[in-house]
Amino acid sequence: MTRLDSRGLPLSTTSDHAAERYREGLDLLLSAWPGAAEVLDEAIVADPDFALAHAARARLHAIRTELAKAKARIAAAEEIVARRGTERERSHVAILSLAINGLSAKALARALAHLDTWPRDVLILSLPLGAFGLFAFSGTADHDQARVDLCERHARHFDDDDWWFLTYRGWSHAENGNVAHGRALTQRGYDLRRNNANAAHALSHAMYEGGAHDEAERLIADWLPGYDRSGILHGHIAWHSALGALERGDPEQALAIYADYIQPSVTAGMPVNVVSDTASLLWRLKAYGYPVPAGLWQDAAAYSGNYFQKAGFAFADVHMALIAAATGDKAAVEERIRAQMELIEAGGLAAGPVVPAICRAALAFADEDYAVCARILEPVAAEVVRIGGSGAQREMIEDMLLLALMRSGEAVKASELLDRRLHRRPSSRDTRWHGLLAA
């Protein structure tokens, strides 16, 4: 009897229980819901030679930045699938192995080819998508469109009630500027499976991009209590609520959310989220003119010291530079820039010169040398998208440019940038800043 995954693809396992546990574990993984590791472990106990269960477990380790465990587990999957696996399964495991072993460009190319044959292989389809997916971290400037194109290419293969595909298709459209359509798709996915952190996250993004900040805050306030704190997106979804508080001009509420959900001592998030969420929220507070309580920057620096010390991961490089600049560690920023320039010369930094430019601008902004900050950022503003992440995350860098223009006396340029932002989406914060310029 052929056993199938949740999207109808055959599984090489002799155990009905292992197949059932794999289906459940994969859905938990795809919804960023607690329990995925334990359920997949049950699948492996039921059939120790179930390669795809080992591969999914490796993916979970990689998400948690547990790289040694991820590499060991995917190696086990490769050994098993070589002697007991279909062509699809061998390709599936090989792609995950490339991604886990840091060969992202090869993993992306192999994933896209794989999906042309097996478009319903959702774990592989998930790899290029999302704010931290292979497209986002490819260093290209068109990754928002690339995600939409990939989803639309394969949409016909998915049912109208596939909660996972609706979520990621909707998020891709919202990030690419088609906010109303993206929000509608994401809302359908959310309604089909509320126990889905990726859907709550994507819907809050769509609301943010549409200027519906109050709705995003209400959504998060209603949904977050039902998501265990061990969930990897718990702190990050709370971060979105903190952005809403700043949008309303309420730094006290933003800091309360930071203390309760975001700071390193209270969150179980992925290291890339913890570093970026702490750095970007504290940087926003400082940049907007609000006081940052003593010790918060130092705590963020102490946590980040355990991760991303080696330059080359553009999104992390930028946030590590923000922390170093804010804590006065100019030498650390300059050393990271030097390493980035060496990588660029060797062709090893896909996002290119925009990364060291942002790091230099952060140093200038922290030193209150706003004219220099603006002079550095203006020429590369259109390239910031290449660092990856989401529009909400990258907006901090545009804020840096905007505030540098305002504070260096470039009122016309600042007003033009504000007009473009307000045309893109409503923002009470941008409206307040526009009023300051007009005055």
C-alpha distance (Angstrom), angle and dihedral (degrees) to the residues before:
residue distance angle dihedral
M1 . . .
T2 3.80 . .
R3 3.78 114.4 .
L4 3.81 117.8 -149.5
D5 3.78 137.8 -154.5
S6 3.82 121.9 -125.4
R7 3.82 91.6 -83.4
G8 3.80 96.1 48.0
L9 3.81 100.7 -97.7
P10 3.84 117.8 140.2
L11 3.81 119.0 -104.6
S12 3.79 125.5 -151.4
T13 3.77 99.1 -134.1
T14 3.79 131.9 115.2
S15 3.80 93.1 -151.2
D16 3.80 126.6 84.5
H17 3.79 89.0 -162.7
A18 3.81 92.1 52.4
A19 3.81 90.6 50.6
E20 3.79 92.2 48.5
R21 3.82 92.1 48.1
Y22 3.81 90.5 47.7
R23 3.80 92.0 52.5
E24 3.79 91.2 49.8
G25 3.80 93.7 42.9
L26 3.79 92.7 49.9
D27 3.80 91.6 50.8
L28 3.81 89.6 50.6
L29 3.81 89.8 49.3
L30 3.79 92.2 49.0
S31 3.80 91.4 49.6
A32 3.85 93.6 45.8
W33 3.79 87.6 -123.7
P34 3.81 124.8 155.1
G35 3.79 117.0 -102.8
A36 3.79 100.1 45.7
A37 3.81 93.7 115.2
E38 3.78 93.7 50.5
V39 3.80 94.0 46.7
L40 3.80 93.0 48.4
D41 3.79 89.0 48.4
E42 3.81 87.6 56.3
A43 3.81 89.1 54.0
I44 3.81 90.0 52.1
V45 3.82 92.1 48.7
A46 3.80 89.5 50.9
D47 3.83 90.7 50.5
P48 3.83 115.8 10.5
D49 3.83 89.1 -172.1
F50 3.81 94.5 57.9
A51 3.80 99.9 120.9
L52 3.80 98.4 -171.5
A53 3.80 92.0 53.3
H54 3.82 88.9 54.5
A55 3.81 89.3 47.0
A56 3.81 93.5 51.3
R57 3.79 89.4 48.0
A58 3.81 88.3 52.2
R59 3.78 89.6 52.5
L60 3.81 90.3 53.9
H61 3.80 90.8 51.5
A62 3.81 89.8 50.3
I63 3.82 91.6 50.9
R64 3.80 87.8 54.1
T65 3.84 90.9 49.1
E66 3.81 88.8 -115.9
L67 3.76 90.3 140.8
A68 3.81 100.5 166.0
K69 3.79 90.7 53.3
A70 3.80 91.6 44.0
K71 3.81 92.6 52.2
A72 3.81 92.6 47.7
R73 3.79 92.5 48.9
I74 3.81 95.6 46.9
A75 3.81 89.5 47.9
A76 3.79 88.0 56.0
A77 3.80 90.0 50.1
E78 3.80 91.0 50.4
E79 3.80 91.9 52.0
I80 3.82 92.5 49.3
V81 3.80 97.2 43.8
A82 3.80 91.7 51.1
R83 3.80 89.8 65.0
R84 3.79 101.1 26.7
G85 3.77 115.9 27.4
T86 3.77 145.8 88.8
E87 3.78 125.1 -112.2
R88 3.79 89.6 -100.4
E89 3.79 92.4 51.2
R90 3.79 93.2 48.0
S91 3.79 90.0 51.6
H92 3.82 91.2 45.2
V93 3.81 92.5 53.4
A94 3.81 93.0 43.4
I95 3.82 92.0 54.7
L96 3.79 92.8 49.5
S97 3.80 89.1 48.1
L98 3.80 91.4 53.9
A99 3.80 91.4 49.5
I100 3.80 94.3 46.2
N101 3.80 92.2 47.8
G102 3.80 92.3 53.9
L103 3.81 98.7 -104.2
S104 3.78 93.1 127.6
A105 3.81 99.7 158.1
K106 3.80 91.7 51.6
A107 3.81 90.4 44.8
L108 3.81 90.9 53.1
A109 3.80 93.9 48.7
R110 3.81 92.0 47.2
A111 3.81 91.8 46.0
L112 3.81 93.3 53.2
A113 3.81 91.3 49.1
H114 3.81 91.3 46.2
L115 3.80 91.7 51.9
D116 3.79 91.9 54.7
T117 3.80 86.4 65.7
W118 3.82 101.1 30.3
P119 3.83 106.5 24.2
R120 3.81 92.9 164.0
D121 3.80 92.8 61.3
V122 3.78 90.2 111.2
L123 3.80 100.4 -176.4
I124 3.80 88.7 58.0
L125 3.81 91.6 42.5
S126 3.81 88.7 53.2
L127 3.81 92.5 59.2
P128 3.84 98.6 73.4
L129 3.82 93.2 39.8
G130 3.78 133.0 77.0
A131 3.79 133.6 46.6
F132 3.80 90.9 -70.4
G133 3.80 97.8 36.6
L134 3.78 130.4 121.2
F135 3.80 91.9 -92.5
A136 3.83 93.7 49.3
F137 3.79 92.2 50.4
S138 3.80 95.5 40.3
G139 3.81 91.5 97.3
T140 3.80 92.5 -122.4
A141 3.79 124.6 131.8
D142 3.81 95.1 -138.4
H143 3.80 100.6 55.5
D144 3.82 93.1 117.2
Q145 3.81 89.9 60.1
A146 3.80 91.9 41.4
R147 3.80 90.9 59.4
V148 3.79 91.6 51.0
D149 3.80 91.4 48.1
L150 3.80 91.5 51.0
C151 3.79 93.4 49.3
E152 3.80 93.6 46.8
R153 3.81 92.0 46.7
H154 3.79 90.6 59.4
A155 3.83 102.1 28.7
R156 3.80 92.6 104.5
H157 3.80 89.8 64.3
F158 3.82 93.6 61.4
D159 3.78 130.2 75.1
D160 3.79 120.3 -119.1
D161 3.80 89.0 -112.2
D162 3.79 98.7 52.2
W163 3.80 98.3 126.1
W164 3.80 94.6 -165.7
F165 3.80 97.0 50.2
L166 3.81 92.7 44.1
T167 3.80 89.7 53.8
Y168 3.78 96.1 51.4
R169 3.78 95.5 38.4
G170 3.79 89.5 51.9
W171 3.79 94.1 46.4
S172 3.79 90.6 49.9
H173 3.81 92.4 53.5
A174 3.82 93.4 45.6
E175 3.80 92.4 50.7
N176 3.79 90.2 48.4
G177 3.80 93.0 56.2
N178 3.82 101.4 -95.7
V179 3.78 89.7 110.2
A180 3.83 102.0 160.4
H181 3.82 93.3 50.0
G182 3.78 91.6 43.4
R183 3.78 92.9 49.8
A184 3.80 92.3 49.9
L185 3.81 92.3 51.9
T186 3.79 92.6 45.4
Q187 3.81 91.9 48.1
R188 3.81 89.3 56.1
G189 3.79 91.1 51.1
Y190 3.80 90.9 47.5
D191 3.80 92.2 49.5
L192 3.81 91.2 51.3
R193 3.81 94.0 52.2
R194 3.79 118.0 14.4
N195 3.80 91.0 173.9
N196 3.78 87.2 76.2
A197 3.78 118.7 105.4
N198 3.78 91.5 -170.4
A199 3.81 90.1 58.9
A200 3.82 94.2 48.2
H201 3.79 88.1 47.5
A202 3.79 94.4 47.7
L203 3.79 92.6 46.7
S204 3.80 92.1 51.0
H205 3.81 87.9 50.9
A206 3.80 91.8 51.8
M207 3.80 90.7 49.4
Y208 3.80 91.0 48.8
E209 3.80 92.8 49.8
G210 3.80 89.2 49.3
G211 3.80 93.1 51.2
A212 3.82 92.3 -111.8
H213 3.80 93.4 132.5
D214 3.80 95.7 150.1
E215 3.80 90.6 52.5
A216 3.79 90.7 50.2
E217 3.79 91.3 52.1
R218 3.82 91.5 49.2
L219 3.80 91.3 47.9
I220 3.79 91.8 52.3
A221 3.81 93.8 44.1
D222 3.81 89.8 53.0
W223 3.80 97.6 42.0
L224 3.81 107.1 35.2
P225 3.85 98.1 69.2
G226 3.81 88.5 63.8
Y227 3.82 92.9 55.1
D228 3.78 114.7 83.5
R229 3.80 115.7 -121.3
S230 3.80 88.7 -121.1
G231 3.81 88.6 68.6
I232 3.79 110.6 111.3
L233 3.82 94.0 -131.4
H234 3.81 97.0 46.0
G235 3.80 95.9 99.8
H236 3.79 94.2 38.0
I237 3.80 94.2 53.2
A238 3.81 88.1 50.0
W239 3.83 86.7 51.8
H240 3.80 87.7 62.3
S241 3.79 88.8 55.7
A242 3.80 89.6 51.1
L243 3.81 88.7 54.2
G244 3.80 87.8 54.8
A245 3.80 90.0 53.5
L246 3.80 90.6 52.2
E247 3.78 89.5 48.2
R248 3.81 87.3 58.2
G249 3.81 91.5 47.1
D250 3.80 93.6 -110.4
P251 3.83 107.4 133.9
E252 3.82 92.3 164.5
Q253 3.81 91.0 61.9
A254 3.81 91.1 45.0
L255 3.81 90.1 53.0
A256 3.80 91.7 46.9
I257 3.81 89.9 54.0
Y258 3.79 89.4 46.8
A259 3.80 91.4 52.7
D260 3.80 94.8 46.4
Y261 3.81 101.6 40.4
I262 3.81 117.3 3.8
Q263 3.80 113.5 43.6
P264 3.82 114.9 99.3
S265 3.80 95.2 -107.7
V266 3.82 94.0 60.7
T267 3.81 106.8 34.0
A268 3.81 130.8 83.9
G269 3.78 92.3 -163.7
M270 3.78 129.6 135.8
P271 3.82 110.9 -81.3
V272 3.80 91.8 -116.6
N273 3.81 89.2 56.2
V274 3.80 94.4 44.3
V275 3.80 93.0 50.3
S276 3.80 94.6 44.0
D277 3.82 96.7 40.9
T278 3.79 94.7 49.1
A279 3.80 94.2 43.0
S280 3.78 96.1 45.4
L281 3.80 98.1 44.4
L282 3.80 94.1 47.3
W283 3.82 90.0 44.4
R284 3.80 90.6 52.1
L285 3.80 91.2 50.7
K286 3.80 91.5 50.2
A287 3.80 94.0 43.0
Y288 3.81 92.9 49.3
G289 3.80 90.0 54.0
Y290 3.81 99.3 -104.2
P291 3.83 121.7 133.6
V292 3.80 117.9 -107.1
P293 3.82 110.7 -144.7
A294 3.79 116.6 -113.0
G295 3.78 115.3 -88.1
L296 3.80 99.8 20.9
W297 3.79 95.2 100.7
Q298 3.79 90.8 45.1
D299 3.80 91.6 51.5
A300 3.80 90.3 50.7
A301 3.80 90.1 49.3
A302 3.82 92.3 49.1
Y303 3.81 91.2 52.3
S304 3.80 95.2 44.3
G305 3.80 90.4 51.1
N306 3.81 87.2 76.6
Y307 3.80 93.9 57.7
F308 3.80 143.9 45.6
Q309 3.79 96.3 10.9
K310 3.78 91.5 145.9
A311 3.81 114.5 75.0
G312 3.80 120.5 -125.8
F313 3.81 105.4 78.8
A314 3.80 97.3 97.2
F315 3.79 99.3 -160.2
A316 3.81 92.2 48.9
D317 3.82 92.2 41.5
V318 3.79 91.2 59.8
H319 3.80 94.3 49.5
M320 3.79 93.6 43.6
A321 3.80 87.6 53.2
L322 3.80 91.4 51.3
I323 3.80 91.1 54.0
A324 3.79 92.7 46.9
A325 3.82 92.8 46.5
A326 3.81 92.4 48.1
T327 3.81 92.2 50.1
G328 3.79 93.1 47.0
D329 3.79 96.3 -109.9
K330 3.79 94.9 140.8
A331 3.80 92.0 160.0
A332 3.80 91.6 59.6
V333 3.81 91.9 52.7
E334 3.79 92.4 47.0
E335 3.81 91.6 48.8
R336 3.80 90.8 50.4
I337 3.81 89.9 49.6
R338 3.80 90.8 49.9
A339 3.80 90.7 51.9
Q340 3.81 91.0 47.3
M341 3.80 91.5 52.6
E342 3.79 90.4 51.9
L343 3.78 89.7 51.4
I344 3.80 91.4 49.2
E345 3.80 91.1 51.6
A346 3.81 89.3 50.8
G347 3.81 92.5 46.7
G348 3.80 91.6 -113.6
L349 3.82 103.7 120.6
A350 3.79 107.7 73.4
A351 3.81 95.6 -169.4
G352 3.81 90.0 57.1
P353 3.83 132.0 -161.4
V354 3.80 94.8 -15.5
V355 3.82 88.8 78.9
P356 3.82 98.7 61.0
A357 3.81 88.5 38.5
I358 3.82 91.2 59.6
C359 3.80 90.3 46.7
R360 3.82 91.2 51.7
A361 3.79 90.6 47.1
A362 3.80 90.7 51.6
L363 3.79 90.1 55.0
A364 3.80 91.3 49.9
F365 3.82 92.4 47.2
A366 3.81 91.9 49.3
D367 3.83 88.2 51.4
E368 3.83 88.8 49.8
D369 3.79 89.8 -119.1
Y370 3.78 90.9 140.0
A371 3.79 97.9 166.5
V372 3.82 90.6 57.4
C373 3.81 91.2 45.3
A374 3.80 91.4 53.4
R375 3.79 92.1 44.7
I376 3.82 90.1 54.8
L377 3.81 97.5 43.9
E378 3.79 102.3 41.1
P379 3.82 96.9 70.7
V380 3.82 93.2 47.8
A381 3.81 100.1 39.0
A382 3.81 93.0 109.3
E383 3.82 90.4 51.2
V384 3.82 97.7 55.0
V385 3.82 89.4 93.0
R386 3.81 87.2 70.8
I387 3.81 92.8 75.3
G388 3.82 89.7 69.2
G389 3.77 128.8 -138.5
S390 3.79 122.7 104.5
G391 3.77 133.2 -51.9
A392 3.81 90.0 -106.6
Q393 3.80 90.4 54.4
R394 3.80 95.2 46.2
E395 3.82 92.5 46.4
M396 3.81 88.0 81.8
I397 3.82 89.4 69.5
E398 3.79 91.9 50.2
D399 3.82 87.5 49.2
M400 3.80 88.2 53.9
L401 3.78 90.7 54.1
L402 3.80 93.0 44.8
L403 3.79 94.3 49.8
A404 3.81 91.3 44.4
L405 3.80 89.3 54.4
M406 3.79 92.0 47.6
R407 3.80 93.8 47.7
S408 3.81 95.2 44.5
G409 3.80 93.0 54.7
E410 3.83 97.1 -103.5
A411 3.80 92.6 133.7
V412 3.81 96.3 155.3
K413 3.78 94.1 52.4
A414 3.80 91.5 44.2
S415 3.81 91.2 50.6
E416 3.80 91.6 50.0
L417 3.81 91.2 51.0
L418 3.80 90.9 48.4
D419 3.80 90.9 50.2
R420 3.80 90.4 53.7
R421 3.79 91.7 48.9
L422 3.79 93.6 48.0
H423 3.78 89.7 49.3
R424 3.80 88.7 53.5
R425 3.80 95.0 50.0
P426 3.83 139.5 -16.8
S427 3.80 114.5 -95.9
S428 3.79 128.4 175.9
R429 3.81 89.2 -161.5
D430 3.80 92.4 54.9
T431 3.80 89.5 45.6
R432 3.82 89.7 54.4
W433 3.80 90.8 49.2
H434 3.80 90.2 48.2
G435 3.79 88.2 54.4
L436 3.79 91.2 52.1
L437 3.79 90.4 53.5
A438 3.78 92.6 47.2
A439 3.80 90.2 51.7
